[in-house]
Structure formats: C-alpha cells, structure tokens
C-alpha cells in the first residue's frame, strides 16, 4: 500500500504544480475586444476559456486523488464509493485515484 501512497502523493504534487502555474497567470489582464473578424482579442478569450476548463478539470482530479488517499487511511481503497464493490484491478492500475467503479463513474 505504501507504493500506492507514493504514487498518489506524486500525482497530487504534479496536479498542484499545474494548478499553481495556471493560477499564476490570473493577474494578467488585457483589453479584449470582439469584432466581426477573429482577432487577437478573440484568441485571448478562447485561450482563457480553455485555461478555465483545464483548471476545473485539474481541480476535480486533485479532489479524486485526495479522496483516494483518504480511502487508503480508511481502509476502503479499491472499493467503489457508491456501491462498495471492488474496483477492477485494471482500472486502478490505469487510474490509481479511481474512487468509483466504471458503472458509477
């Protein structure tokens, strides 16, 4: 189980670094204008929307990793949070932070 703890800790650190990188650009501002043609303002707006989506996705994944870490401490790691059945080993190998079986993910 220590190997899984280490794997999850490494993933959490990786996600935290990615989130911090995205958040470090929050203060950047610039005038965005939208016209009939795709211009620099439109490109910036699209890029920012993409960054928000990425940030949300990383935040959700970090919450999953932290939940998996808590499940190790609780002794319920490898069991679905919804149905409490065992999560298939292949799923845990591919996604060690999985807290739900495929039917409930």
Protein Blocks (a to p, Z undefined) as FASTA:
>chain_A
ZZmmmmmmmmmmmmmmmmmmmmmmmmpccdddddfbdcfklmmmmmmmmmmmmmmmmmmm
mmmmmmmmmmmmnopghiafklopacdfklmmmmmmbcbdfklZZ
